[in-house]
């Protein structure tokens, strides 16, 4: 006899209402409780009965957004954009995070939430070409970001190579010639490969060769990693007059480290990133960045997914769309003569922020 929700509640030691909240994506549940219910669902092989809702609406009206994390400003802001784009279509968004882990990315497509959703918007960063069959067999899907899965689902792309090329061109246009590239050697992400390629193309077009030491691998795409990488570069004696962080978080970490050491931004070192997060607008100095079209990405992804859900066997095949991008020039790369108030600051006592 199939397990019931009451059986799950008994196995997990919670109320039936709490189990219902688990399946409805209730956000304020303790992680320990959520884990117990998830384990009980798996042990009992429980399947939610959503037939009544499906009969009424023909679908659950819920989609999933699968991203690596919400600690990163880009992903948090993208999640809000997706929620805002889905609401007018009558869609509810379940946000799942994968912590850059392959098994969690696969589970997000086939785990206990699978039966609750009509489709998913997915930013896969841990999966590789060998996982293509799993993606191809999954639910209605729109992939965002990574290009290596084109042809397996509808796809909304970031113009990674062109974005990076334009940032480096801007740094060259303001007279910088020795550019530290943070994230260029990072393994496991096709985005890093493309952004390095675009950076190299801009340098080559300017007739410049770049020391391989300036292509810096990082241990994460966050502020801490950007600060650590910049500190290592400075302490190694590496000389540079600009930093290009492959996302805003890396660039902001680099900028913080430079200012901590009394290095003027942009007087001594100009800094630029990618993402146009709100953090970039409120940095001091404000951060030059490339907007990859986040709102457009969210809108297109939701619209493509809604179409795929309503027309799962559309005869025209999968759609691939590249979002627009725009260079946002701010104080971190403007002429020092116009930024007297942002002149060199003295080194400050380290305060344990890293």
C-alpha positions in Angstrom: 0.0 0.0 0.0 1.5 3.4 -0.9 2.8 5.6 1.9 0.6 8.6 3.0 1.6 12.0 4.2 0.6 10.8 7.7 3.1 8.0 7.4 5.8 10.6 6.4 4.9 12.7 9.4 5.1 9.8 11.8 8.4 8.7 10.4 9.9 12.2 10.7 8.3 12.9 14.1 6.4 16.0 12.9 2.8 17.0 12.2 1.0 16.4 8.9 0.8 20.2 8.5 4.6 20.5 8.7 5.0 17.8 6.0 2.6 19.8 3.9 4.7 22.9 4.4 7.7 21.0 3.3 6.1 20.1 0.0 4.8 23.7 -0.5 8.3 25.1 -0.2 7.7 26.9 3.2 10.8 29.0 3.7 10.9 29.3 7.5 11.4 25.6 8.3 14.4 24.6 10.4 17.0 22.8 8.3 17.0 19.9 10.7 13.3 19.4 10.3 13.5 19.7 6.5 16.3 17.1 6.5 14.2 14.6 8.6 11.2 15.0 6.3 13.3 14.6 3.2 14.8 11.4 4.6 11.4 10.0 5.5 10.1 10.8 2.0 13.0 8.9 0.5 12.8 5.9 2.9 9.0 5.5 2.3 9.2 6.3 -1.4 6.4 8.8 -0.8 4.8 10.5 -3.8 2.6 13.6 -3.4 -0.9 13.3 -4.8 -1.3 16.5 -6.8 -4.0 15.1 -9.0 -6.8 17.4 -7.8 -4.7 20.5 -8.5 -3.5 19.0 -11.8 -7.1 18.3 -12.9 -8.2 21.8 -12.1 -5.3 23.6 -13.8 -3.7 21.1 -16.0 -0.4 21.8 -14.1 0.9 22.7 -10.7 1.6 26.3 -11.5 5.0 26.0 -9.9 8.4 26.2 -11.5 11.8 25.8 -10.0 14.9 28.1 -10.2 18.0 26.1 -9.6 21.1 28.2 -8.8 24.4 27.5 -7.0 23.8 29.8 -4.0 22.0 32.9 -2.8 24.9 34.4 -0.9 26.2 35.8 -4.2 24.4 39.1 -5.0 24.0 38.1 -8.7 22.1 34.9 -7.9 19.9 36.6 -5.2 19.0 39.4 -7.6 18.4 37.0 -10.4 16.0 35.0 -8.2 14.0 38.1 -7.5 13.9 39.0 -11.2 12.6 35.5 -12.0 9.9 35.7 -9.3 8.8 39.1 -10.7 8.7 37.8 -14.3 6.8 34.7 -13.3 4.1 36.4 -11.2 2.2 38.0 -14.2 2.0 34.5 -15.8 0.5 33.0 -12.6 3.6 31.0 -11.8 5.1 30.4 -8.4 8.8 30.0 -8.1 10.5 27.4 -5.9 14.2 28.5 -5.5 16.7 25.6 -4.9 20.4 26.0 -4.3 23.1 23.4 -5.1 26.3 24.7 -3.5 28.1 24.0 -6.8 27.8 20.2 -6.1 27.1 17.9 -9.0 25.0 15.5 -7.0 22.7 18.3 -5.8 22.4 19.7 -9.3 21.2 16.3 -10.5 18.9 15.8 -7.5 17.3 19.2 -8.2 16.1 17.8 -11.5 14.9 14.4 -10.2 14.4 14.6 -6.4 11.4 14.9 -4.2 10.4 18.3 -5.5 10.2 17.1 -9.1 6.6 16.1 -8.9 5.6 19.5 -7.6 6.9 21.6 -10.5 6.0 21.9 -14.1 9.5 22.9 -15.2 12.8 24.4 -14.1 15.2 27.3 -14.9 18.7 25.9 -14.3 22.1 27.4 -14.0 24.4 24.3 -13.9 28.0 24.9 -12.9 29.1 21.5 -11.5 27.7 19.4 -14.3 29.7 18.5 -17.4 29.2 17.0 -20.9 29.0 13.5 -19.4 25.8 14.6 -17.6 24.1 15.6 -20.9 21.9 12.5 -21.0 20.5 13.3 -17.5 19.6 16.8 -18.7 18.0 15.6 -21.9 15.7 13.2 -19.9 14.7 15.9 -17.4 11.5 17.9 -17.0 10.7 21.0 -19.2 13.9 23.0 -18.8 15.5 26.3 -19.6 19.3 26.5 -19.0 20.8 29.9 -18.3 24.5 30.9 -18.5 26.6 27.9 -19.3 27.0 27.3 -23.1 28.2 23.7 -23.0 24.6 22.3 -22.8 23.3 24.0 -25.9 20.9 21.8 -27.9 19.6 19.9 -24.8 17.0 22.5 -23.8 15.9 26.0 -24.4 18.8 28.2 -23.5 19.3 31.9 -22.4 22.9 32.8 -22.9 25.2 35.4 -21.5 27.6 36.8 -24.1 30.6 35.9 -21.9 33.3 36.3 -24.4 32.0 39.6 -25.7 31.3 40.9 -22.2 34.9 40.2 -21.1 36.4 41.6 -24.3 34.5 44.9 -23.8 35.6 45.3 -20.2 39.3 44.8 -21.2 38.9 47.2 -24.1 37.6 49.8 -21.7 40.6 49.3 -19.4 42.9 49.7 -22.4 41.1 52.8 -23.6 41.8 54.6 -20.2 45.5 53.8 -20.6 45.9 50.7 -18.6 48.3 48.1 -20.0 49.0 45.5 -17.3 45.7 43.9 -16.2 45.3 41.3 -13.5 42.5 38.9 -14.5 40.8 37.3 -11.5 39.0 34.0 -12.2 40.8 33.4 -15.5 42.2 30.1 -14.5 39.3 28.8 -12.5 38.5 25.2 -13.3 35.0 23.6 -13.6 33.2 26.5 -15.4 32.9 27.2 -19.0 32.1 30.8 -18.2 35.7 31.3 -16.9 37.1 29.8 -20.2 35.0 32.2 -22.3 35.8 35.3 -20.3 39.5 34.5 -20.5 39.2 34.1 -24.2 37.5 37.4 -24.6 40.1 39.1 -22.4 42.9 37.6 -24.5 41.2 38.7 -27.7 41.1 42.4 -26.5 44.7 42.3 -25.5 45.8 40.7 -28.8 43.8 43.3 -30.7 45.8 46.0 -28.9 49.1 44.3 -29.7 49.8 43.3 -26.1 51.1 40.0 -24.8 50.2 39.2 -21.2 52.3 37.5 -18.6 50.6 34.2 -17.7 51.0 35.2 -14.0 48.4 37.9 -14.6 45.8 35.2 -15.3 44.9 34.4 -11.7 43.0 31.4 -10.5 40.7 31.9 -7.5 39.2 29.5 -5.0 35.7 30.9 -5.4 33.9 33.7 -7.2 33.3 35.8 -4.1 34.8 38.9 -2.3 37.0 36.9 0.0 38.6 35.0 -2.9 39.1 38.3 -4.8 40.8 39.9 -1.8 43.0 36.8 -1.2 44.1 36.5 -4.9 44.9 40.2 -5.0 46.9 40.0 -1.8 48.9 37.0 -3.2 49.6 38.9 -6.4 50.9 42.0 -4.6 53.0 40.0 -2.1 54.6 38.1 -5.0 55.9 41.4 -6.4 53.5 41.3 -9.4 53.0 44.7 -10.9 49.7 45.7 -12.5 47.7 48.9 -13.2 44.2 47.4 -13.5 42.1 44.5 -12.2 39.4 42.7 -14.1 37.3 40.5 -11.8 35.3 38.0 -13.7 32.3 38.9 -11.5 31.5 41.9 -9.3 32.3 40.0 -6.1 35.8 39.2 -7.2 36.3 42.8 -8.3 35.0 44.2 -5.0 37.2 41.9 -3.0 40.2 43.1 -5.0 39.2 46.7 -4.6 38.9 46.3 -0.8 42.4 44.7 -0.6 44.0 47.5 -2.7 42.4 50.2 -0.6 43.4 48.4 2.6 47.0 48.6 1.4 46.9 52.3 0.6 46.8 51.7 -3.2 44.5 54.3 -4.8 41.6 53.2 -7.0 41.5 54.2 -9.7 44.7 56.4 -9.4 47.1 53.5 -9.1 44.9 50.6 -10.1 41.6 50.7 -12.0 39.1 48.0 -11.1 36.2 46.5 -13.1 33.8 43.5 -12.8 30.8 41.8 -14.4 27.2 41.6 -13.2 26.1 45.1 -12.3 24.9 44.1 -8.8 23.6 46.6 -6.3 26.8 46.2 -4.3 28.7 47.6 -7.2 26.7 50.8 -7.1 27.3 51.4 -3.4 31.0 50.5 -3.3 33.5 53.3 -2.6 34.6 54.1 -5.2 31.6 52.8 -7.2 32.5 49.9 -9.4 32.7 49.9 -13.1 31.0 46.8 -14.4 29.4 45.1 -17.3 25.6 44.5 -17.0 24.9 41.0 -18.6 21.2 41.7 -19.0 20.0 40.0 -15.8 16.4 41.3 -16.0 16.2 40.3 -19.7 17.7 36.9 -18.8 15.0 36.3 -16.2 12.1 37.4 -18.4 13.3 35.4 -21.4 13.9 32.3 -19.3 10.4 32.5 -17.7 8.7 33.1 -21.1 10.6 30.2 -22.7 9.8 27.8 -19.9 6.1 28.8 -19.9 6.0 28.1 -23.6 7.8 24.8 -23.2 5.4 23.7 -20.4 2.3 24.5 -22.6 3.9 23.1 -25.7 6.2 20.3 -24.7 6.5 18.9 -28.2 6.8 22.2 -30.1 8.0 21.3 -33.6 10.5 24.1 -34.0 13.1 22.6 -31.6 15.0 24.2 -28.8 15.5 28.0 -28.7 18.8 29.7 -27.9 18.8 33.4 -27.1 21.7 35.6 -26.1 21.0 38.5 -23.7 22.0 42.1 -24.3 24.9 43.6 -22.3 26.0 47.1 -21.4 29.2 48.6 -20.0 28.5 50.7 -16.9 31.4 53.1 -16.3 31.7 54.2 -12.7 34.3 55.8 -10.4 36.7 52.8 -10.2 37.9 53.4 -13.7 37.3 57.2 -14.1 40.1 59.7 -14.5 41.8 60.3 -11.1 41.7 64.0 -11.7 37.9 64.0 -11.4 38.0 61.9 -8.2 40.0 64.0 -5.8 37.9 62.8 -2.9 38.9 59.2 -3.7 42.6 59.8 -3.6 45.0 57.4 -1.9 43.8 56.4 1.5 46.3 55.3 4.2 46.5 51.7 5.2 44.1 50.7 7.9 44.4 48.2 10.7 43.2 44.8 9.5 39.9 44.1 11.2 39.4 40.4 10.5 36.9 40.8 7.7 38.7 38.0 5.8 
